[in-house]
Structures are given as C-alpha cells and as structure tokens.
Amino acid sequence: MDFISEELDNYVVDHTQKEPELLRQLNRETQAKVLQPRMLSGPYQGRVLSMISKILAPKTILEIGTYTGYSALCLMEGIQKEGILHTIDHNEELFSLQRKYFDKSGYGKQIIQHTGNALDVITNLSETFDLVFIDADKENYSNYFELVLPKMKSGSVILSDNVLWSGKVLEKPKKDDVDTTALIAYNKLLNSTSKVESVLLPIRDGLTITRVK
C-alpha cells in the first residue's frame, strides 16, 4: 500500500542520507540468496532506525527478529562505545550470514545472537534495555511488549515495525487472519497503556515509537 505518491517518495529518499556500503552489500546478498527479501528493513527505514538510535545513544538494545541483520547494524550505529545488542531470531539457517556482516561491521563483539523462541529468550534475559525493536511474528507483538516493558526504565524506547500491515488494520480481519487481528489489538494496547506514550508514523509499512514514562 502506497501512502504517498511515487514521485514524493523518491524525493524523500533522495533527500535522506544514503545507505552505507556494508549495508548495501548485505542488502544485495539478502536479495540474491535469502527467501522473502521483502522482510529487510531497507535503506530508508534503516536510516530512520539509525537516526533514532543516534539520538538515544543506548547502552543496551534488544532486537526481536534479526532476519539477515540489516536492522541490527543500523541500530548499532548509535550505541555507546561499550554497549551491547541482543538480537533474536528463530531461523538458525541465517545465523552465519548475520555473523558474517556483524563481524565485518566492527561491532561483532558487541552483538549477541540468540536463536530460538523469542518469548523464552526474553524471559531469560536479565538486562535492562534502553531501546527495543520489535519486528518478528505479528501474533506475539503484544506478548513481546508485555515481556520487555518491565525490563525498561523511564525514557527508554520501543520501536514496532509493520504496524499498518499494508493498510489491513483498517479492515475487519478474516477469521483466519491472525496477523491483522494481532496488530489491531497491539496498536490499541500501545495507545491505551498508561505506562507509555506512542506515536505511529506512516513510514513504509508503519513504525510506532513508544516511550516509557
């Protein structure tokens, strides 16, 4: 679903910082070798994630949904010198590709990969997080939110991707459309939880910035 015209979108992209070379290489390899390359954050949203991280200067980051590691590297651009990013993905086949680019980036020792059920992994993490990026299975967005919120202090930020779901959040979901149903419920949850404040941005497929009070 296009929220603005192609011409205006091209103008926006042309007047945004360009994709760094290493990320361009990862983007290209993902497109060529990995299934569902559409899941990649992409150059424009990647610059948005990078800018938010640079503004926050987080010491600890949690990413739920690694895919090939593109968004993790964008988030790492703003991390503090000794900061750590934990990233979780269920697909162990992507582990080596992620690690290849993590190590090439120079952030390798600061990125901890977790493979498995994100709900279990998050439960077992003891850290407090300054920045969390949720971009995994939509059915569990609300569950992820409930798990990470106690692990965050005032001023911390949660970023949630795909919250507009190609405009499907405006429709009455079909009985078997679990993802749309879950995202509608999640958007309501973010907007009604007194412990946080949120703004939903119509960037690409929708990105919500949620600040813990």
C-alpha positions as CSV (number, residue, x, y, z in Angstrom):
1,M,0.0,0.0,0.0
2,D,1.4,3.4,-1.0
3,F,0.8,6.2,1.5
4,I,2.4,8.9,-0.7
5,S,3.0,9.2,-4.4
6,E,6.0,7.5,-6.1
7,E,7.4,10.9,-7.0
8,L,7.2,12.3,-3.5
9,D,8.6,9.0,-2.1
10,N,11.5,9.3,-4.5
11,Y,12.1,12.9,-3.3
12,V,12.1,11.7,0.4
13,V,14.6,9.0,-0.4
14,D,16.8,11.3,-2.4
15,H,17.0,13.8,0.5
16,T,17.8,11.2,3.1
17,Q,21.3,10.0,3.9
18,K,22.4,7.2,1.6
19,E,22.8,3.6,2.6
20,P,26.3,2.8,3.9
21,E,28.4,0.5,1.7
22,L,28.4,-2.5,4.1
23,L,24.6,-2.4,4.4
24,R,24.4,-2.1,0.6
25,Q,26.3,-5.3,0.3
26,L,24.1,-7.0,2.9
27,N,21.0,-5.7,1.1
28,R,22.3,-7.1,-2.2
29,E,23.2,-10.5,-0.7
30,T,19.8,-10.8,1.0
31,Q,18.0,-10.0,-2.2
32,A,20.0,-12.6,-4.1
33,K,20.2,-15.5,-1.6
34,V,17.5,-15.3,1.0
35,L,13.8,-16.1,0.9
36,Q,11.3,-13.2,1.4
37,P,13.8,-10.4,0.9
38,R,10.9,-8.0,1.4
39,M,11.4,-8.6,5.2
40,L,14.5,-6.5,5.0
41,S,14.2,-3.1,6.7
42,G,15.7,-1.4,3.6
43,P,17.8,1.7,3.1
44,Y,15.2,4.4,4.0
45,Q,13.8,2.8,7.1
46,G,17.4,1.7,8.0
47,R,18.4,5.4,8.1
48,V,15.4,6.1,10.3
49,L,16.4,3.4,12.8
50,S,20.0,4.7,12.7
51,M,18.9,8.2,13.4
52,I,16.7,7.2,16.4
53,S,19.5,5.1,17.8
54,K,22.0,8.0,17.5
55,I,19.6,10.4,19.2
56,L,19.0,8.0,22.1
57,A,22.7,6.8,22.4
58,P,21.5,3.5,24.0
59,K,23.8,1.3,26.1
60,T,21.7,-1.8,25.7
61,I,19.5,-2.8,22.7
62,L,17.1,-5.7,22.2
63,E,16.0,-6.6,18.7
64,I,13.2,-9.2,18.3
65,G,13.5,-10.5,14.7
66,T,17.0,-10.5,13.3
67,Y,16.4,-11.7,9.7
68,T,19.7,-11.1,8.0
69,G,21.0,-8.5,10.4
70,Y,20.4,-5.3,8.5
71,S,18.3,-3.5,11.1
72,A,20.7,-4.6,13.9
73,L,23.6,-2.9,12.1
74,C,21.5,0.2,11.7
75,L,20.7,0.3,15.4
76,M,24.3,-0.3,16.3
77,E,25.3,3.0,14.7
78,G,24.1,4.9,17.7
79,I,25.1,2.5,20.5
80,Q,27.5,3.6,23.2
81,K,31.1,2.5,23.0
82,E,30.8,-0.4,25.3
83,G,27.1,-1.1,24.5
84,I,25.6,-4.5,23.8
85,L,22.8,-5.5,21.3
86,H,20.9,-8.8,21.8
87,T,19.1,-10.0,18.7
88,I,16.7,-12.9,18.5
89,D,15.6,-15.0,15.5
90,H,14.0,-18.4,15.2
91,N,15.8,-19.2,11.9
92,E,19.1,-20.8,12.6
93,E,19.9,-21.0,8.9
94,L,20.5,-17.3,8.9
95,F,22.9,-17.3,11.8
96,S,26.1,-17.5,9.7
97,L,25.1,-14.8,7.3
98,Q,24.2,-12.5,10.2
99,R,27.5,-13.2,11.9
100,K,29.5,-12.6,8.7
101,Y,28.2,-9.0,8.4
102,F,28.2,-8.3,12.2
103,D,31.9,-9.2,12.2
104,K,32.7,-7.1,9.1
105,S,31.0,-4.1,10.7
106,G,33.4,-3.9,13.6
107,Y,30.5,-4.4,16.0
108,G,30.8,-8.1,16.1
109,K,31.9,-8.5,19.8
110,Q,29.0,-6.2,20.9
111,I,26.3,-8.2,19.1
112,I,24.9,-11.3,20.9
113,Q,22.8,-13.6,18.7
114,H,20.0,-15.8,20.1
115,T,18.3,-18.5,18.1
116,G,15.0,-19.9,19.3
117,N,11.6,-18.9,20.7
118,A,11.8,-15.2,21.4
119,L,9.3,-15.4,24.3
120,D,11.7,-17.9,26.0
121,V,14.8,-15.9,25.2
122,I,13.4,-12.6,26.5
123,T,12.2,-14.2,29.7
124,N,15.7,-15.4,30.4
125,L,17.5,-12.1,29.7
126,S,18.3,-10.2,32.9
127,E,19.4,-6.9,31.3
128,T,17.5,-3.6,31.3
129,F,17.1,-2.2,27.8
130,D,17.3,1.4,26.6
131,L,16.0,0.6,23.1
132,V,13.9,-2.3,21.8
133,F,13.0,-3.1,18.2
134,I,10.0,-5.4,17.6
135,D,10.0,-6.9,14.1
136,A,9.1,-10.5,14.4
137,D,5.9,-12.7,14.2
138,K,3.0,-10.3,14.5
139,E,0.9,-12.7,16.5
140,N,3.2,-12.2,19.5
141,Y,3.7,-8.4,19.3
142,S,1.5,-7.8,22.4
143,N,3.3,-10.6,24.3
144,Y,6.7,-9.2,23.4
145,F,5.6,-5.8,24.6
146,E,4.4,-7.1,28.0
147,L,7.6,-9.0,28.5
148,V,10.0,-6.2,27.6
149,L,8.2,-3.3,29.4
150,P,9.3,-4.4,32.9
151,K,12.9,-4.6,31.6
152,M,12.9,-0.9,30.6
153,K,13.3,2.3,32.6
154,S,11.8,5.7,32.1
155,G,12.8,7.3,28.9
156,S,13.5,4.0,27.1
157,V,12.0,3.5,23.7
158,I,10.3,0.6,21.9
159,L,10.1,0.7,18.1
160,S,7.4,-1.5,16.5
161,D,7.6,-2.3,12.8
162,N,4.8,-3.2,10.3
163,V,2.0,-1.7,12.4
164,L,0.0,-0.6,9.4
165,W,0.3,-4.0,7.7
166,S,-0.3,-2.7,4.2
167,G,-3.4,-0.9,5.4
168,K,-5.1,-4.1,6.6
169,V,-5.5,-2.6,10.1
170,L,-8.4,-0.5,8.6
171,E,-10.3,-3.6,7.6
172,K,-12.3,-6.2,9.5
173,P,-9.9,-9.1,9.5
174,K,-11.0,-12.5,8.3
175,K,-11.3,-15.2,10.9
176,D,-8.1,-16.9,9.8
177,D,-6.1,-13.7,9.5
178,V,-4.2,-14.0,12.8
179,D,-1.6,-11.3,12.0
180,T,-4.0,-8.5,11.2
181,T,-6.1,-9.3,14.2
182,A,-3.0,-9.3,16.4
183,L,-1.7,-6.0,15.0
184,I,-5.0,-4.2,15.5
185,A,-5.0,-5.4,19.2
186,Y,-1.4,-4.4,19.6
187,N,-1.9,-0.9,18.3
188,K,-4.8,-0.5,20.7
189,L,-2.6,-1.8,23.5
190,L,0.1,0.7,22.9
191,N,-2.4,3.6,22.7
192,S,-4.1,2.6,26.0
193,T,-1.2,1.6,28.3
194,S,-0.7,4.3,30.8
195,K,2.9,3.5,31.4
196,V,3.9,4.6,27.8
197,E,3.2,7.2,25.2
198,S,3.3,6.4,21.5
199,V,3.2,8.0,18.1
200,L,2.5,5.9,15.0
201,L,4.4,7.1,11.9
202,P,3.3,6.2,8.3
203,I,6.9,5.2,7.4
204,R,6.9,2.4,4.9
205,D,4.6,-0.2,6.5
206,G,4.1,1.7,9.7
207,L,6.6,2.3,12.6
208,T,5.5,3.2,16.1
209,I,7.8,5.0,18.5
210,T,6.8,4.2,22.1
211,R,8.4,6.0,25.0
212,V,8.3,4.5,28.5
213,K,7.1,7.1,31.0
